[in-house]
């Protein structure tokens, strides 16, 4: 903030208006300042900030000379009320000793941020970047006599110096507009090329998934000479390939048929992963895995929950007393879960939730529910202390069996 000066909002003779934006706040480094909800005006040489109406009256406002700016970068920020927005960061040089008075004399920060409730408009951000890149304030204009001006205009088409032509292209608001148009055209061409590649990828996706099914069948049969490491690697590849024909609402006339078909597809997709994770998977993990496999046909959390409620085997939806919901194999009941958990607690003498989660490779939520289920059945007992919550074998109920 110590690079700003108090100056009248008036243009110099060699200065041109570029862009403006409203409801802009200034940060000194990462710290908020009192300069909020103001109007910012960008010229070819300077940046003005003032309260609403001050710049139009040519009043005394904050002014930052663009010659202090080293570079410009962007920062993505998010707010619960206003969503995602973009802040622009101006990295600055040290202020010169002859700088006019400003809001503060010293600042430990070497950058400022421009932001707003909804962020700065893309038009203003693009104009700011183009203006800083053009660096028009570094162009030295040499006055010429009037008698030479006509000769220069007559000979400009045939014998112009390339350096002079580049200088003309950079100077003035016209040069900035031409540069913006050129970059916009280049961006459009890149986007068109990217979509061409995407169309080719989508056309080949079904063939790739069909191949994945063949590989999956061979892995299940284990007829080939496939090692365990290769099997794990193949399964990771298949998970990335996804579903070739995901169930969508458009193909069904009623919600009940849609959710039944969706439940069947979820069961086919998650049966093997749930078995590998010990027979249980949290609904959050289910949501991530299903949407990853569906690609662009994403499911909403509500649709996935309704589909899970329609499951009738070999996977079922279960809700624990704590409110946590999981998909669980029907063949796995609380007695089996509690007995397996008790064995792991006995092997380690005692276990905390995070220790069981790390040992079994499951989430903290599932590890906690396994321990609580074993506790409800009297297999383990808890010990709460300053060190946290730990579970021990319940020797009071199983002393005779262990002795």
C-alpha positions as a printed Julia matrix, in Angstrom:
403×3 Matrix{Float64}:
   0.0     0.0     0.0
   2.95    2.38    0.36
   3.23    2.54   -3.45
  -0.11    4.37   -3.71
  -0.19    8.15   -3.92
  -2.88   10.76   -3.31
  -3.52   12.39   -6.7
  -6.34   13.99   -8.64
  -8.13   11.58  -10.97
  -7.16   13.38  -14.18
  -5.57   11.91  -17.3
  -2.23   13.15  -18.6
  -1.83   14.2   -22.21
  -0.2    10.89  -23.23
  -2.56    8.77  -21.1
  -5.69    6.91  -22.25
  -8.6     5.31  -20.41
  -8.63    1.47  -20.65
 -11.24   -0.08  -18.32
 -13.11    0.26  -15.05
 -14.75   -1.94  -12.41
 -16.87   -1.4    -9.3
 -17.18   -2.81   -5.78
 -13.43   -3.41   -5.57
 -11.45   -3.82   -2.35
  -7.69   -3.54   -1.87
  -5.56   -5.92    0.22
  -2.16   -4.88    1.55
  -0.44   -8.21    1.01
  -2.9   -10.72    2.5
  -4.36   -8.22    4.99
  -7.66   -6.43    4.46
  -7.68   -2.64    4.41
 -10.34    0.01    4.87
 -10.47    0.58    1.12
 -13.56   -1.43    0.19
 -16.56   -1.07   -2.12
 -14.71    1.41   -4.3
 -14.42    2.08   -8.01
 -11.21    1.29   -9.85
 -10.2     2.88  -13.16
  -7.36    1.56  -15.3
  -5.46    3.76  -17.73
  -2.46    3.05  -19.91
  -0.15    4.41  -17.19
  -1.9     4.26  -13.82
  -4.52    2.59  -11.63
  -7.01    4.8    -9.72
  -9.15    3.72   -6.76
 -11.81    5.95   -5.23
 -15.11    5.95   -3.43
 -18.19    5.9    -5.7
 -18.35    9.2    -7.6
 -14.91   10.5    -6.59
 -13.15    9.59   -9.83
 -15.94   11.13  -11.93
 -15.51   14.42   -9.99
 -11.72   14.3   -10.5
 -11.33   14.31   -6.7
  -8.25   13.25   -4.76
  -8.06    9.43   -4.98
  -5.56    6.61   -4.52
  -3.28    6.27   -7.52
  -0.79    3.51   -8.34
   1.69    4.06  -11.15
   1.94    0.91  -13.26
   5.69    1.35  -13.52
   5.85   -0.04   -9.98
   4.26   -3.34  -11.14
   6.67   -6.22  -11.77
   4.14   -8.9   -12.69
   0.5    -9.92  -12.33
  -0.89  -13.22  -11.05
  -4.3   -14.63  -10.11
  -5.63  -16.29   -6.97
  -8.82  -18.35   -6.73
 -10.88  -17.7    -3.58
 -14.2   -19.11   -2.41
 -16.93  -17.83   -0.13
 -19.94  -19.6     1.38
 -22.29  -16.81    0.26
 -20.71  -15.59   -3.0
 -19.07  -18.75   -4.4
 -15.76  -18.85   -6.25
 -14.08  -15.65   -7.37
 -10.75  -14.49   -8.72
  -8.37  -12.08   -7.03
  -5.61  -10.32   -8.95
  -2.21   -9.99   -7.29
   0.09   -7.14   -8.35
   3.74   -7.78   -7.42
   5.44   -4.42   -6.85
   8.89   -2.87   -6.8
  10.19   -0.84   -3.88
   8.73    2.69   -3.85
  11.04    5.46   -5.12
  12.26    8.03   -2.6
  10.52   10.9    -4.43
   7.07    9.31   -4.26
   4.18   11.62   -3.39
   2.38   11.14   -0.04
  -0.04    8.22    0.14
  -2.21    6.29    2.6
   0.77    4.76    4.44
   4.51    5.4     4.47
   5.68    1.83    5.11
   4.41   -1.63    4.25
   6.22   -4.96    4.8
   4.43   -6.47    1.82
   5.69   -6.48   -1.75
   2.29   -7.06   -3.35
  -1.34   -5.94   -3.25
  -4.55   -7.77   -4.14
  -7.62   -6.49   -5.95
 -10.84   -8.3    -5.12
 -14.58   -7.84   -4.64
 -17.71   -9.61   -3.45
 -18.06  -11.46   -6.72
 -14.49  -10.94   -7.91
 -13.34   -8.59  -10.64
 -14.96   -8.92  -14.06
 -13.03  -11.0   -16.6
 -12.98   -8.0   -18.95
 -11.2    -5.84  -16.4
  -8.76   -8.6   -15.49
  -7.89   -9.2   -19.13
  -7.44   -5.47  -19.75
  -5.2    -5.17  -16.68
  -3.0    -8.03  -17.83
  -2.72   -6.69  -21.38
  -1.9    -3.19  -20.17
   0.88   -4.42  -17.88
   2.32   -6.56  -20.67
   2.21   -3.65  -23.16
   4.14   -1.32  -20.74
   3.17    1.76  -22.71
   4.65    4.05  -20.05
   8.1     2.92  -21.2
   7.51    4.17  -24.76
   9.29    7.46  -25.44
   7.43    9.66  -27.91
   9.78   11.92  -29.93
   8.04   15.04  -31.33
   8.61   15.75  -35.01
   8.35   18.96  -37.01
   5.19   19.34  -39.07
   7.16   19.49  -42.32
   8.61   16.03  -41.65
   5.3    14.5   -40.64
   3.89   14.56  -44.19
   7.02   12.93  -45.64
   6.9    10.2   -42.99
   3.25    9.47  -43.8
   4.01    9.24  -47.54
   6.92    6.86  -47.02
   5.43    4.8   -44.2
   4.12    2.08  -46.54
   7.41    1.46  -48.36
  10.35    2.12  -46.1
   9.15    1.81  -42.53
  11.54    0.43  -39.97
  10.25   -2.89  -38.47
  11.09   -1.6   -35.01
   8.93    1.48  -35.64
   6.06   -0.74  -36.84
   6.25   -2.81  -33.66
   6.29    0.38  -31.65
   3.14    1.62  -33.39
   1.37   -1.68  -32.76
   2.12   -1.48  -29.03
   1.19    2.13  -28.41
  -2.27    3.43  -27.51
  -5.53    1.73  -26.65
  -5.72    0.33  -30.19
  -2.62   -1.77  -29.6
  -4.1    -3.16  -26.4
  -7.38   -4.03  -28.14
  -5.56   -5.77  -30.99
  -3.53   -7.79  -28.5
  -6.69   -8.81  -26.6
  -8.41   -9.86  -29.83
  -5.39  -11.92  -30.9
  -5.26  -13.77  -27.59
  -9.03  -14.4   -27.66
  -8.76  -15.86  -31.17
  -5.89  -18.11  -30.06
  -7.94  -19.29  -27.05
 -10.93  -20.13  -29.27
  -8.72  -22.17  -31.59
  -7.22  -24.09  -28.65
 -10.69  -24.86  -27.23
 -11.92  -26.09  -30.63
  -8.88  -28.36  -30.95
  -9.4   -29.71  -27.42
 -13.03  -30.6   -28.17
 -11.97  -32.43  -31.31
  -9.67  -34.61  -29.21
 -12.46  -35.11  -26.65
 -14.89  -36.31  -29.33
 -12.37  -38.9   -30.51
 -11.84  -40.07  -26.93
 -15.58  -40.44  -26.3
 -16.0   -42.4   -29.55
 -13.36  -44.9   -28.41
 -14.57  -45.11  -24.79
 -17.11  -47.91  -25.36
 -14.56  -50.06  -27.19
 -12.1   -49.59  -24.35
 -14.67  -50.58  -21.73
 -15.61  -53.67  -23.77
 -11.96  -54.7   -23.72
 -11.87  -54.11  -19.97
 -14.75  -56.55  -19.48
 -12.83  -59.28  -21.28
  -9.78  -58.64  -19.1
 -11.97  -58.62  -15.98
 -13.44  -62.02  -16.9
  -9.98  -63.52  -17.36
  -8.84  -62.17  -14.02
 -11.85  -63.69  -12.23
 -11.31  -67.06  -13.86
  -7.56  -66.94  -13.09
  -6.93  -69.3   -16.02
  -3.98  -67.41  -17.38
  -0.54  -67.06  -15.93
  -1.28  -63.81  -14.08
   0.59  -62.99  -10.89
  -0.97  -61.27   -7.88
   0.83  -57.99   -8.59
  -0.4   -58.0   -12.18
  -3.93  -58.71  -10.96
  -3.86  -55.67   -8.67
  -2.51  -53.52  -11.49
  -5.18  -54.7   -13.92
  -7.92  -53.97  -11.4
  -6.7   -50.4   -10.99
  -6.81  -49.97  -14.77
 -10.35  -51.35  -14.94
 -11.52  -48.99  -12.2
 -10.33  -46.04  -14.28
 -12.11  -47.26  -17.44
 -15.56  -47.12  -15.82
 -19.03  -48.21  -16.98
 -19.76  -48.55  -20.7
 -23.54  -47.94  -20.48
 -24.47  -46.06  -17.3
 -28.13  -46.04  -16.25
 -29.72  -42.61  -16.83
 -33.16  -41.26  -15.98
 -34.01  -40.46  -19.62
 -34.43  -44.15  -20.5
 -37.16  -44.85  -17.9
 -40.76  -43.72  -17.63
 -40.98  -44.01  -13.83
 -38.65  -43.33  -10.92
 -39.15  -46.79   -9.43
 -37.85  -48.53  -12.58
 -34.95  -46.09  -12.78
 -33.86  -46.67   -9.19
 -34.18  -50.45   -9.47
 -31.96  -50.52  -12.57
 -29.54  -48.11  -10.96
 -29.39  -50.27   -7.82
 -28.56  -53.33   -9.92
 -25.74  -51.5   -11.68
 -24.35  -50.21   -8.36
 -24.4   -53.76   -6.99
 -22.51  -55.11  -10.03
 -19.95  -52.34   -9.82
 -19.23  -52.47   -6.08
 -19.55  -56.15   -5.18
 -15.85  -56.94   -5.64
 -14.52  -53.7    -4.04
 -16.74  -54.21   -0.98
 -15.5   -57.78   -0.55
 -11.9   -56.54   -0.8
 -12.55  -53.94    1.93
 -13.8   -56.45    4.46
 -17.49  -56.46    3.5
 -18.36  -52.86    4.22
 -18.01  -49.49    2.44
 -19.12  -46.03    3.58
 -21.71  -44.21    1.49
 -19.25  -41.39    0.82
 -16.79  -43.86   -0.73
 -19.64  -45.43   -2.7
 -20.58  -42.02   -4.13
 -17.0   -41.3    -5.22
 -16.46  -44.73   -6.8
 -19.78  -44.78   -8.67
 -19.4   -41.3   -10.13
 -15.8   -41.99  -11.09
 -16.93  -45.05  -13.03
 -19.84  -43.22  -14.69
 -17.61  -40.55  -16.23
 -19.73  -37.62  -17.49
 -23.08  -39.15  -16.4
 -22.76  -38.1   -12.76
 -25.29  -39.07  -10.09
 -26.69  -36.77   -7.45
 -26.37  -37.87   -3.79
 -30.17  -38.16   -3.58
 -30.43  -40.52   -6.57
 -27.62  -42.69   -5.24
 -29.28  -42.92   -1.8
 -32.63  -43.9    -3.34
 -30.88  -46.53   -5.45
 -29.08  -47.98   -2.42
 -32.41  -48.24   -0.61
 -33.61  -50.52   -3.43
 -30.74  -53.01   -2.97
 -31.98  -56.48   -2.06
 -28.84  -58.58   -2.3
 -26.07  -59.52   -2.13
 -25.44  -55.96   -0.86
 -27.68  -54.01    1.48
 -27.83  -50.48    2.87
 -27.27  -50.24    6.59
 -27.64  -47.29    8.96
 -25.75  -47.38   12.27
 -27.09  -45.85   15.51
 -24.63  -42.98   15.03
 -26.36  -42.08   11.76
 -23.55  -43.3     9.49
 -24.71  -45.25    6.43
 -22.75  -47.98    4.66
 -23.2   -50.67    2.04
 -22.62  -54.08    3.61
 -22.59  -57.65    2.33
 -25.67  -59.59    3.41
 -23.47  -62.52    4.36
 -21.67  -60.38    6.94
 -23.57  -59.82   10.19
 -22.54  -58.1    13.42
 -21.39  -61.34   15.02
 -18.82  -61.95   12.29
 -17.7   -58.3    12.33
 -17.38  -58.31   16.12
 -15.46  -61.6    16.19
 -13.01  -60.4    13.54
 -12.55  -57.09   15.34
 -11.95  -58.86   18.65
  -9.16  -60.95   17.09
  -7.41  -57.83   15.85
  -7.76  -56.13   19.26
  -6.32  -59.21   20.98
  -3.35  -59.32   18.63
  -2.47  -55.71   19.43
  -3.53  -55.86   23.15
  -5.52  -52.65   22.53
  -6.51  -50.53   19.52
  -7.59  -46.98   18.82
  -9.89  -46.12   15.94
  -7.13  -44.72   13.75
  -4.92  -47.76   14.43
  -7.62  -50.19   13.3
  -8.32  -48.06   10.22
  -4.65  -48.1     9.24
  -4.31  -51.82    9.91
  -7.34  -52.79    7.8
  -6.97  -50.09    5.16
 -10.46  -48.66    5.76
 -11.82  -45.24    6.65
 -11.97  -43.92   10.22
 -15.77  -44.02   10.08
 -15.88  -47.75    9.3
 -13.18  -48.54   11.86
 -15.14  -46.74   14.57
 -18.39  -48.52   13.67
 -16.65  -51.91   13.76
 -15.34  -51.23   17.26
 -18.71  -49.92   18.46
 -20.48  -53.01   17.06
 -18.03  -55.25   18.91
 -18.63  -53.21   22.06
 -22.43  -53.56   21.79
 -22.02  -57.34   21.63
 -19.71  -57.36   24.66
 -16.61  -58.43   22.75
 -14.53  -55.35   23.64
 -14.69  -52.54   26.16
 -13.54  -48.96   25.94
 -11.11  -46.85   27.92
 -11.45  -43.07   27.58
  -8.57  -40.98   28.9
  -6.54  -37.91   28.05
  -4.74  -39.98   25.45
  -8.01  -40.62   23.62
 -10.37  -43.54   23.11
  -8.97  -47.09   23.09
 -10.63  -50.5    23.02
  -9.51  -53.6    24.96
 -10.73  -57.22   25.0
 -13.65  -57.6    27.44
 -12.07  -59.93   30.01
 -15.09  -59.69   32.32
 -17.31  -61.66   29.93
 -14.68  -63.83   28.25
 -12.29  -64.63   31.09
 -13.33  -68.28   31.27
 -12.99  -68.8    27.55
  -9.51  -67.25   27.43
  -8.15  -69.12   30.47
